[in-house]
Amino acid sequence: MKNIPILMYHNIGEPPEGARLRGLYVRTGAFGWQMWLLKLLGYKGLSMSEAMPYLCGEKSGKVVAITFDDGYLDTLEQALPILNTFGFHATCYFVSGRGGQYNDWDAATLKVEKKLMTDAQIKSWHAAGMEVGAHSRTHPRLSKCTDEELQTELAGSKADLEALTGAPVTQFCYPYGDLDERVANAARSAGYSAATTVNRGRAKPGDDLMLLRRVLISGSNMLYLFMLKLLTKYEDKRG
C-alpha cells in the first residue's frame, strides 16, 4: 500500500524576535522551495477531502495532503500565493471561536500573539479553492472536556464554519494532538469524515481515519530532510 504524506504546517514566514518554538515557522522562501520540489517530483498537492479516496484505498497516485493548523493570517498571506502558483490545494484547520483574534491558548507560552484570520479572510481562503477544516471552537485539551463540552467544541465548530462558508466541513484536527478513544468517537459522531493528529508518520490506506498521522515540517528542515520525510521511512520511525 502506498504511503500518503499529510504535511503539517503552522506558520509560514519569519519567526518574530523572542518567539519560542521557532520551529513552528517555515520561512516563506523555504515553503516555496518545498512546493516546487513536490511539483518537480510529480506530486499532486491535495486538500484532506481530495485525499480521502486515496486514504480509503479507492484511488492510487502520487499525492500529498497539505494541512495548516490554527488558521493564522500568514497561511492566507504567505502560503496561499505559493499554493496557487503550483496548482496545489490545502486544508486549514480553524479555531472557529477565535476568528480575527490571536492564539490565546498558547500566546503566553510562546511569547508571541499570532494573528488569526477574520471571518472574511476565512471566506477568502475558501473562495480561493482551499478547504476549511475545524480545529474546535476554543482550542482546549479535548480529553479534559466533559461530554457536553466535547459536543460544543466538535459539533459547534463544524456548525460555525459551515454557516460561514456555506460548504460542508468534514475534516477535523485535534488541538495539541490531545485525544483518547472518547474524543475520537465524539469526532466521528459529530460528522467528521477524518481527523488528523500530531503523531508523526506517513498515512496509508486502511489507517483509522480518525487517527491520521502527519509529517511534521519544521522551520529547521532543510530541503534534503524534507525529501527524506517524504520519500523514506524517516518520519514513520518517529511516530
Helices and strands as residue ranges (DSSP letters): E 6-9, E 11-12, G 22-24, E 25-26, H 28-40, E 44-46, H 48-55, E 63-70, H 73-74, I 75-79, H 80-86, E 91-94, G 96-98, H 107-110, H 119-127, E 131-134, G 142-144, H 147-165, E 171-173, G 175-177, H 181-189, E 194-200, E 212-216, H 223-231, G 236-238
